């Protein structure tokens, strides 16, 4: 059974950092595109970062929404079958529930989310 479990959220001061984890089971993360989304109260869920599946010759690529470029890094540990989102220089506008998504065989699969709160 395919499952995604996020962790690593918490309360952080502005300018701080967090590393979110998305542990996958039931499929291999390196074989599929993996994404992080976030949803703040009263707002739509937005795409934050994507890491594409690994290609033998071309490797993988990453993409970010403009507001997080230079501060967020998406990565993957194939041995742990886990995807990470490193969040640096946190801003109040980054506060949201962060979700991991996998596009597997034509279907989207989501984790339960992890809360990131930014406050001094």
C-alpha atoms as a printed R data frame, in Angstrom:
    type eleno elety resid chain resno      x      y       z
1   ATOM     1    CA   UNK     A     1  0.000  0.000   0.000
2   ATOM     2    CA   UNK     A     2  1.364  3.380  -1.007
3   ATOM     3    CA   UNK     A     3  1.910  5.758   1.907
4   ATOM     4    CA   UNK     A     4  3.547  9.125   2.530
5   ATOM     5    CA   UNK     A     5  4.335 10.337   6.036
6   ATOM     6    CA   UNK     A     6  5.568 13.874   6.609
7   ATOM     7    CA   UNK     A     7  7.437 15.036   9.690
8   ATOM     8    CA   UNK     A     8  9.740 17.808  10.863
9   ATOM     9    CA   UNK     A     9  7.343 20.705  11.201
10  ATOM    10    CA   UNK     A    10  7.240 22.928  14.244
11  ATOM    11    CA   UNK     A    11  7.410 26.424  15.663
12  ATOM    12    CA   UNK     A    12 10.364 28.468  14.423
13  ATOM    13    CA   UNK     A    13 11.361 32.109  14.753
14  ATOM    14    CA   UNK     A    14 11.655 34.257  11.638
15  ATOM    15    CA   UNK     A    15 15.033 33.686  10.053
16  ATOM    16    CA   UNK     A    16 15.213 30.151  11.382
17  ATOM    17    CA   UNK     A    17 15.291 26.850   9.527
18  ATOM    18    CA   UNK     A    18 13.616 23.465   9.394
19  ATOM    19    CA   UNK     A    19 14.038 20.251   7.482
20  ATOM    20    CA   UNK     A    20 10.838 18.486   6.537
21  ATOM    21    CA   UNK     A    21 10.851 14.790   5.721
22  ATOM    22    CA   UNK     A    22  8.494 12.706   3.624
23  ATOM    23    CA   UNK     A    23  8.984  8.990   4.186
24  ATOM    24    CA   UNK     A    24  7.503  6.875   1.409
25  ATOM    25    CA   UNK     A    25  6.419  3.257   1.349
26  ATOM    26    CA   UNK     A    26  4.811  1.104  -1.305
27  ATOM    27    CA   UNK     A    27  6.801  2.621  -4.150
28  ATOM    28    CA   UNK     A    28 10.304  3.912  -4.922
29  ATOM    29    CA   UNK     A    29 10.653  7.695  -4.728
30  ATOM    30    CA   UNK     A    30 13.446  7.827  -7.295
31  ATOM    31    CA   UNK     A    31 11.108  6.402  -9.943
32  ATOM    32    CA   UNK     A    32  8.573  9.227  -9.748
33  ATOM    33    CA   UNK     A    33  8.259 12.989  -9.542
34  ATOM    34    CA   UNK     A    34  7.921 14.110  -5.936
35  ATOM    35    CA   UNK     A    35  6.561 17.466  -4.784
36  ATOM    36    CA   UNK     A    36  6.064 19.610  -1.726
37  ATOM    37    CA   UNK     A    37  2.983 21.791  -1.424
38  ATOM    38    CA   UNK     A    38  1.818 24.101   1.324
39  ATOM    39    CA   UNK     A    39 -1.517 25.493   2.408
40  ATOM    40    CA   UNK     A    40 -1.984 28.459   4.698
41  ATOM    41    CA   UNK     A    41 -5.325 29.177   6.428
42  ATOM    42    CA   UNK     A    42 -7.823 30.657   4.003
43  ATOM    43    CA   UNK     A    43 -5.560 30.096   1.012
44  ATOM    44    CA   UNK     A    44 -5.354 27.532  -1.745
45  ATOM    45    CA   UNK     A    45 -2.776 24.792  -1.657
46  ATOM    46    CA   UNK     A    46  0.268 25.891  -3.636
47  ATOM    47    CA   UNK     A    47  3.145 24.024  -5.213
48  ATOM    48    CA   UNK     A    48  6.443 24.843  -3.515
49  ATOM    49    CA   UNK     A    49  9.050 22.497  -4.969
50  ATOM    50    CA   UNK     A    50  9.383 19.534  -7.312
51  ATOM    51    CA   UNK     A    51 12.092 16.961  -7.827
52  ATOM    52    CA   UNK     A    52 11.764 14.870 -10.928
53  ATOM    53    CA   UNK     A    53 12.410 11.174 -11.177
54  ATOM    54    CA   UNK     A    54 15.956 10.110 -11.793
55  ATOM    55    CA   UNK     A    55 16.983  9.544 -15.377
56  ATOM    56    CA   UNK     A    56 19.928  7.293 -16.076
57  ATOM    57    CA   UNK     A    57 21.602  9.779 -18.385
58  ATOM    58    CA   UNK     A    58 20.247 13.147 -17.339
59  ATOM    59    CA   UNK     A    59 19.805 12.723 -13.600
60  ATOM    60    CA   UNK     A    60 17.080 14.628 -11.834
61  ATOM    61    CA   UNK     A    61 15.936 18.233 -11.883
62  ATOM    62    CA   UNK     A    62 14.406 20.500  -9.263
63  ATOM    63    CA   UNK     A    63 12.040 23.425  -9.582
64  ATOM    64    CA   UNK     A    64 10.743 25.960  -7.067
65  ATOM    65    CA   UNK     A    65  8.074 28.577  -6.848
66  ATOM    66    CA   UNK     A    66  9.585 32.058  -7.047
67  ATOM    67    CA   UNK     A    67  8.900 33.022  -3.436
68  ATOM    68    CA   UNK     A    68 11.115 30.229  -2.068
69  ATOM    69    CA   UNK     A    69 13.966 30.185  -4.575
70  ATOM    70    CA   UNK     A    70 17.302 30.468  -2.816
71  ATOM    71    CA   UNK     A    71 15.793 29.539   0.566
72  ATOM    72    CA   UNK     A    72 14.216 26.094   0.046
73  ATOM    73    CA   UNK     A    73 15.936 22.955  -1.200
74  ATOM    74    CA   UNK     A    74 14.194 19.745  -2.188
75  ATOM    75    CA   UNK     A    75 16.254 16.574  -2.140
76  ATOM    76    CA   UNK     A    76 15.908 12.836  -2.052
77  ATOM    77    CA   UNK     A    77 17.644 10.024  -0.161
78  ATOM    78    CA   UNK     A    78 17.058  6.919  -2.236
79  ATOM    79    CA   UNK     A    79 18.485  4.585   0.411
80  ATOM    80    CA   UNK     A    80 15.897  5.845   2.906
81  ATOM    81    CA   UNK     A    81 13.174  6.231   0.270
82  ATOM    82    CA   UNK     A    82 12.587  9.704   1.662
83  ATOM    83    CA   UNK     A    83 12.204 13.179   0.208
84  ATOM    84    CA   UNK     A    84 13.274 16.268   2.137
85  ATOM    85    CA   UNK     A    85 12.513 19.955   2.068
86  ATOM    86    CA   UNK     A    86 15.169 22.123   3.669
87  ATOM    87    CA   UNK     A    87 13.659 25.470   4.596
88  ATOM    88    CA   UNK     A    88 16.030 28.302   5.438
89  ATOM    89    CA   UNK     A    89 15.486 31.939   6.414
90  ATOM    90    CA   UNK     A    90 11.896 31.280   7.392
91  ATOM    91    CA   UNK     A    91  9.453 34.126   6.928
92  ATOM    92    CA   UNK     A    92  6.009 34.621   8.454
93  ATOM    93    CA   UNK     A    93  4.569 34.004   4.990
94  ATOM    94    CA   UNK     A    94  6.022 30.495   5.010
95  ATOM    95    CA   UNK     A    95  3.690 29.428   7.812
96  ATOM    96    CA   UNK     A    96  1.411 26.684   6.507
97  ATOM    97    CA   UNK     A    97  0.712 22.994   6.518
98  ATOM    98    CA   UNK     A    98  3.252 21.369   4.224
99  ATOM    99    CA   UNK     A    99  2.248 18.324   2.209
100 ATOM   100    CA   UNK     A   100  4.246 15.809   0.235
101 ATOM   101    CA   UNK     A   101  2.824 14.520  -3.030
102 ATOM   102    CA   UNK     A   102  3.774 11.644  -5.269
103 ATOM   103    CA   UNK     A   103  2.565 11.227  -8.839
104 ATOM   104    CA   UNK     A   104  2.524  7.459  -9.196
105 ATOM   105    CA   UNK     A   105  1.103  5.655 -12.214
106 ATOM   106    CA   UNK     A   106 -1.240  8.478 -13.122
107 ATOM   107    CA   UNK     A   107 -2.571  9.090  -9.616
108 ATOM   108    CA   UNK     A   108 -1.677 11.700  -7.028
109 ATOM   109    CA   UNK     A   109 -0.966 10.529  -3.511
110 ATOM   110    CA   UNK     A   110 -0.706 12.858  -0.514
111 ATOM   111    CA   UNK     A   111  0.614 12.672   2.986
112 ATOM   112    CA   UNK     A   112 -1.245 13.969   6.022
113 ATOM   113    CA   UNK     A   113  0.816 17.162   6.226
114 ATOM   114    CA   UNK     A   114  3.110 18.742   8.789
115 ATOM   115    CA   UNK     A   115  2.507 22.153  10.363
116 ATOM   116    CA   UNK     A   116  5.103 24.913  10.091
117 ATOM   117    CA   UNK     A   117  4.535 27.912  12.348
118 ATOM   118    CA   UNK     A   118  6.704 31.030  12.150
119 ATOM   119    CA   UNK     A   119  6.552 33.335  15.136
120 ATOM   120    CA   UNK     A   120  8.832 35.286  17.399
